[in-house]
Amino acid sequence: MNKKAVIQSGSSQYIVSVGDTIAIDQKTEAKTLEFEALLVIDDKSTQVGQPTVDKVKVTAKVVDPDYKDKKVTIVKFKPKKRYLVRQGHRQQYTLVEITAIA
């Protein structure tokens, strides 16, 4: 049975199935998280929520609460003025593994 769900975390929506690992913006110290499903796709049917599907919860386990993305280099430059500023940024995420869609 291949079940997929659409969940929302903050202002982002993700298509997930059991065993998927996603990086969410939300910082948390909890060990497990629960999301409400906006849409559930089963082998036989599709359930669309108004705004969420009743009695369907997506359970996730926190794998890494301090996950960082790749470094992005920011360069500010003004020609002929001897102005050059370099700056780096690494976005922090929480790495989450989906354990159940029930």
PyMOL commands that place a pseudoatom at each C-alpha (Angstrom):
pseudoatom trace, name=CA, resn=MET, resi=1, chain=A, elem=C, hetatm=0, pos=[0.000, 0.000, 0.000]
pseudoatom trace, name=CA, resn=ASN, resi=2, chain=A, elem=C, hetatm=0, pos=[1.625, 3.202, -1.216]
pseudoatom trace, name=CA, resn=LYS, resi=3, chain=A, elem=C, hetatm=0, pos=[0.072, 6.060, 0.746]
pseudoatom trace, name=CA, resn=LYS, resi=4, chain=A, elem=C, hetatm=0, pos=[1.125, 9.675, 0.250]
pseudoatom trace, name=CA, resn=ALA, resi=5, chain=A, elem=C, hetatm=0, pos=[0.048, 12.827, 2.052]
pseudoatom trace, name=CA, resn=VAL, resi=6, chain=A, elem=C, hetatm=0, pos=[0.483, 16.570, 1.696]
pseudoatom trace, name=CA, resn=ILE, resi=7, chain=A, elem=C, hetatm=0, pos=[1.441, 18.298, 4.957]
pseudoatom trace, name=CA, resn=GLN, resi=8, chain=A, elem=C, hetatm=0, pos=[2.103, 21.905, 5.868]
pseudoatom trace, name=CA, resn=SER, resi=9, chain=A, elem=C, hetatm=0, pos=[4.893, 23.152, 8.103]
pseudoatom trace, name=CA, resn=GLY, resi=10, chain=A, elem=C, hetatm=0, pos=[5.050, 26.912, 8.474]
pseudoatom trace, name=CA, resn=SER, resi=11, chain=A, elem=C, hetatm=0, pos=[4.352, 28.346, 5.042]
pseudoatom trace, name=CA, resn=SER, resi=12, chain=A, elem=C, hetatm=0, pos=[5.701, 25.340, 3.090]
pseudoatom trace, name=CA, resn=GLN, resi=13, chain=A, elem=C, hetatm=0, pos=[3.838, 22.256, 1.905]
pseudoatom trace, name=CA, resn=TYR, resi=14, chain=A, elem=C, hetatm=0, pos=[5.483, 18.859, 1.388]
pseudoatom trace, name=CA, resn=ILE, resi=15, chain=A, elem=C, hetatm=0, pos=[4.407, 15.642, -0.377]
pseudoatom trace, name=CA, resn=VAL, resi=16, chain=A, elem=C, hetatm=0, pos=[5.492, 12.809, 1.931]
pseudoatom trace, name=CA, resn=SER, resi=17, chain=A, elem=C, hetatm=0, pos=[5.214, 9.059, 2.293]
pseudoatom trace, name=CA, resn=VAL, resi=18, chain=A, elem=C, hetatm=0, pos=[6.376, 6.717, 5.053]
pseudoatom trace, name=CA, resn=GLY, resi=19, chain=A, elem=C, hetatm=0, pos=[10.186, 6.609, 5.243]
pseudoatom trace, name=CA, resn=ASP, resi=20, chain=A, elem=C, hetatm=0, pos=[10.806, 10.000, 3.614]
pseudoatom trace, name=CA, resn=THR, resi=21, chain=A, elem=C, hetatm=0, pos=[13.223, 12.472, 5.205]
pseudoatom trace, name=CA, resn=ILE, resi=22, chain=A, elem=C, hetatm=0, pos=[12.475, 16.192, 4.842]
pseudoatom trace, name=CA, resn=ALA, resi=23, chain=A, elem=C, hetatm=0, pos=[14.056, 19.389, 6.156]
pseudoatom trace, name=CA, resn=ILE, resi=24, chain=A, elem=C, hetatm=0, pos=[11.571, 21.798, 7.740]
pseudoatom trace, name=CA, resn=ASP, resi=25, chain=A, elem=C, hetatm=0, pos=[12.145, 25.400, 8.834]
pseudoatom trace, name=CA, resn=GLN, resi=26, chain=A, elem=C, hetatm=0, pos=[10.516, 24.895, 12.212]
pseudoatom trace, name=CA, resn=LYS, resi=27, chain=A, elem=C, hetatm=0, pos=[13.019, 24.680, 15.114]
pseudoatom trace, name=CA, resn=THR, resi=28, chain=A, elem=C, hetatm=0, pos=[11.898, 22.293, 17.841]
pseudoatom trace, name=CA, resn=GLU, resi=29, chain=A, elem=C, hetatm=0, pos=[13.300, 20.344, 20.775]
pseudoatom trace, name=CA, resn=ALA, resi=30, chain=A, elem=C, hetatm=0, pos=[10.588, 17.626, 20.629]
pseudoatom trace, name=CA, resn=LYS, resi=31, chain=A, elem=C, hetatm=0, pos=[11.432, 14.033, 19.683]
pseudoatom trace, name=CA, resn=THR, resi=32, chain=A, elem=C, hetatm=0, pos=[8.276, 13.456, 17.604]
pseudoatom trace, name=CA, resn=LEU, resi=33, chain=A, elem=C, hetatm=0, pos=[5.988, 15.760, 15.621]
pseudoatom trace, name=CA, resn=GLU, resi=34, chain=A, elem=C, hetatm=0, pos=[2.431, 15.426, 14.349]
pseudoatom trace, name=CA, resn=PHE, resi=35, chain=A, elem=C, hetatm=0, pos=[1.109, 17.130, 11.237]
pseudoatom trace, name=CA, resn=GLU, resi=36, chain=A, elem=C, hetatm=0, pos=[-2.427, 17.356, 9.899]
pseudoatom trace, name=CA, resn=ALA, resi=37, chain=A, elem=C, hetatm=0, pos=[-2.872, 16.088, 6.342]
pseudoatom trace, name=CA, resn=LEU, resi=38, chain=A, elem=C, hetatm=0, pos=[-4.183, 18.490, 3.699]
pseudoatom trace, name=CA, resn=LEU, resi=39, chain=A, elem=C, hetatm=0, pos=[-4.512, 15.729, 1.086]
pseudoatom trace, name=CA, resn=VAL, resi=40, chain=A, elem=C, hetatm=0, pos=[-4.208, 11.941, 1.254]
pseudoatom trace, name=CA, resn=ILE, resi=41, chain=A, elem=C, hetatm=0, pos=[-3.539, 9.823, -1.828]
pseudoatom trace, name=CA, resn=ASP, resi=42, chain=A, elem=C, hetatm=0, pos=[-4.117, 6.093, -1.525]
pseudoatom trace, name=CA, resn=ASP, resi=43, chain=A, elem=C, hetatm=0, pos=[-3.888, 3.329, -4.159]
pseudoatom trace, name=CA, resn=LYS, resi=44, chain=A, elem=C, hetatm=0, pos=[-7.670, 3.422, -4.585]
pseudoatom trace, name=CA, resn=SER, resi=45, chain=A, elem=C, hetatm=0, pos=[-8.828, 6.887, -3.540]
pseudoatom trace, name=CA, resn=THR, resi=46, chain=A, elem=C, hetatm=0, pos=[-7.915, 10.513, -2.969]
pseudoatom trace, name=CA, resn=GLN, resi=47, chain=A, elem=C, hetatm=0, pos=[-9.174, 12.502, 0.021]
pseudoatom trace, name=CA, resn=VAL, resi=48, chain=A, elem=C, hetatm=0, pos=[-9.070, 16.290, -0.130]
pseudoatom trace, name=CA, resn=GLY, resi=49, chain=A, elem=C, hetatm=0, pos=[-9.362, 18.219, 3.121]
pseudoatom trace, name=CA, resn=GLN, resi=50, chain=A, elem=C, hetatm=0, pos=[-11.495, 21.261, 3.820]
pseudoatom trace, name=CA, resn=PRO, resi=51, chain=A, elem=C, hetatm=0, pos=[-8.857, 22.543, 4.941]
pseudoatom trace, name=CA, resn=THR, resi=52, chain=A, elem=C, hetatm=0, pos=[-7.557, 19.283, 6.503]
pseudoatom trace, name=CA, resn=VAL, resi=53, chain=A, elem=C, hetatm=0, pos=[-8.579, 15.650, 6.165]
pseudoatom trace, name=CA, resn=ASP, resi=54, chain=A, elem=C, hetatm=0, pos=[-10.509, 14.492, 9.258]
pseudoatom trace, name=CA, resn=LYS, resi=55, chain=A, elem=C, hetatm=0, pos=[-8.940, 11.768, 11.446]
pseudoatom trace, name=CA, resn=VAL, resi=56, chain=A, elem=C, hetatm=0, pos=[-5.674, 11.621, 9.465]
pseudoatom trace, name=CA, resn=LYS, resi=57, chain=A, elem=C, hetatm=0, pos=[-2.416, 12.472, 11.237]
pseudoatom trace, name=CA, resn=VAL, resi=58, chain=A, elem=C, hetatm=0, pos=[1.134, 12.263, 9.894]
pseudoatom trace, name=CA, resn=THR, resi=59, chain=A, elem=C, hetatm=0, pos=[3.651, 11.292, 12.567]
pseudoatom trace, name=CA, resn=ALA, resi=60, chain=A, elem=C, hetatm=0, pos=[7.322, 12.203, 12.208]
pseudoatom trace, name=CA, resn=LYS, resi=61, chain=A, elem=C, hetatm=0, pos=[10.490, 11.526, 14.195]
pseudoatom trace, name=CA, resn=VAL, resi=62, chain=A, elem=C, hetatm=0, pos=[13.128, 14.263, 14.589]
pseudoatom trace, name=CA, resn=VAL, resi=63, chain=A, elem=C, hetatm=0, pos=[16.423, 12.957, 13.196]
pseudoatom trace, name=CA, resn=ASP, resi=64, chain=A, elem=C, hetatm=0, pos=[18.613, 16.074, 13.484]
pseudoatom trace, name=CA, resn=PRO, resi=65, chain=A, elem=C, hetatm=0, pos=[17.322, 19.259, 15.198]
pseudoatom trace, name=CA, resn=ASP, resi=66, chain=A, elem=C, hetatm=0, pos=[20.378, 21.325, 14.143]
pseudoatom trace, name=CA, resn=TYR, resi=67, chain=A, elem=C, hetatm=0, pos=[20.714, 20.467, 10.435]
pseudoatom trace, name=CA, resn=LYS, resi=68, chain=A, elem=C, hetatm=0, pos=[22.334, 23.172, 8.306]
pseudoatom trace, name=CA, resn=ASP, resi=69, chain=A, elem=C, hetatm=0, pos=[21.962, 23.646, 4.562]
pseudoatom trace, name=CA, resn=LYS, resi=70, chain=A, elem=C, hetatm=0, pos=[24.808, 24.341, 2.109]
pseudoatom trace, name=CA, resn=LYS, resi=71, chain=A, elem=C, hetatm=0, pos=[26.613, 27.652, 2.461]
pseudoatom trace, name=CA, resn=VAL, resi=72, chain=A, elem=C, hetatm=0, pos=[25.371, 30.483, 0.253]
pseudoatom trace, name=CA, resn=THR, resi=73, chain=A, elem=C, hetatm=0, pos=[27.891, 33.222, -0.573]
pseudoatom trace, name=CA, resn=ILE, resi=74, chain=A, elem=C, hetatm=0, pos=[26.613, 36.786, -0.766]
pseudoatom trace, name=CA, resn=VAL, resi=75, chain=A, elem=C, hetatm=0, pos=[28.756, 39.364, -2.608]
pseudoatom trace, name=CA, resn=LYS, resi=76, chain=A, elem=C, hetatm=0, pos=[28.101, 43.096, -2.677]
pseudoatom trace, name=CA, resn=PHE, resi=77, chain=A, elem=C, hetatm=0, pos=[30.191, 44.997, -5.201]
pseudoatom trace, name=CA, resn=LYS, resi=78, chain=A, elem=C, hetatm=0, pos=[30.269, 48.531, -6.545]
pseudoatom trace, name=CA, resn=PRO, resi=79, chain=A, elem=C, hetatm=0, pos=[32.580, 49.099, -9.510]
pseudoatom trace, name=CA, resn=LYS, resi=80, chain=A, elem=C, hetatm=0, pos=[35.162, 51.918, -9.436]
pseudoatom trace, name=CA, resn=LYS, resi=81, chain=A, elem=C, hetatm=0, pos=[34.491, 52.621, -5.742]
pseudoatom trace, name=CA, resn=ARG, resi=82, chain=A, elem=C, hetatm=0, pos=[36.742, 49.995, -4.097]
pseudoatom trace, name=CA, resn=TYR, resi=83, chain=A, elem=C, hetatm=0, pos=[33.717, 48.433, -2.398]
pseudoatom trace, name=CA, resn=LEU, resi=84, chain=A, elem=C, hetatm=0, pos=[33.552, 44.664, -2.005]
pseudoatom trace, name=CA, resn=VAL, resi=85, chain=A, elem=C, hetatm=0, pos=[31.791, 42.823, 0.831]
pseudoatom trace, name=CA, resn=ARG, resi=86, chain=A, elem=C, hetatm=0, pos=[31.583, 39.037, 1.087]
pseudoatom trace, name=CA, resn=GLN, resi=87, chain=A, elem=C, hetatm=0, pos=[29.237, 37.287, 3.457]
pseudoatom trace, name=CA, resn=GLY, resi=88, chain=A, elem=C, hetatm=0, pos=[28.194, 33.672, 3.970]
pseudoatom trace, name=CA, resn=HIS, resi=89, chain=A, elem=C, hetatm=0, pos=[24.917, 32.215, 5.209]
pseudoatom trace, name=CA, resn=ARG, resi=90, chain=A, elem=C, hetatm=0, pos=[23.810, 28.696, 6.233]
pseudoatom trace, name=CA, resn=GLN, resi=91, chain=A, elem=C, hetatm=0, pos=[20.097, 28.209, 6.805]
pseudoatom trace, name=CA, resn=GLN, resi=92, chain=A, elem=C, hetatm=0, pos=[19.174, 26.102, 9.841]
pseudoatom trace, name=CA, resn=TYR, resi=93, chain=A, elem=C, hetatm=0, pos=[16.578, 23.360, 9.464]
pseudoatom trace, name=CA, resn=THR, resi=94, chain=A, elem=C, hetatm=0, pos=[15.177, 20.445, 11.434]
pseudoatom trace, name=CA, resn=LEU, resi=95, chain=A, elem=C, hetatm=0, pos=[15.630, 17.078, 9.694]
pseudoatom trace, name=CA, resn=VAL, resi=96, chain=A, elem=C, hetatm=0, pos=[12.489, 14.935, 10.104]
pseudoatom trace, name=CA, resn=GLU, resi=97, chain=A, elem=C, hetatm=0, pos=[11.712, 11.324, 9.084]
pseudoatom trace, name=CA, resn=ILE, resi=98, chain=A, elem=C, hetatm=0, pos=[8.083, 10.386, 8.397]
pseudoatom trace, name=CA, resn=THR, resi=99, chain=A, elem=C, hetatm=0, pos=[7.129, 7.292, 10.429]
pseudoatom trace, name=CA, resn=ALA, resi=100, chain=A, elem=C, hetatm=0, pos=[3.356, 6.871, 9.931]
pseudoatom trace, name=CA, resn=ILE, resi=101, chain=A, elem=C, hetatm=0, pos=[0.351, 8.165, 8.025]
pseudoatom trace, name=CA, resn=ALA, resi=102, chain=A, elem=C, hetatm=0, pos=[-2.721, 7.113, 10.022]
for i in range(1, 102): cmd.bond("trace and resi %d" % i, "trace and resi %d" % (i + 1))
show_as sticks, trace
zoom trace
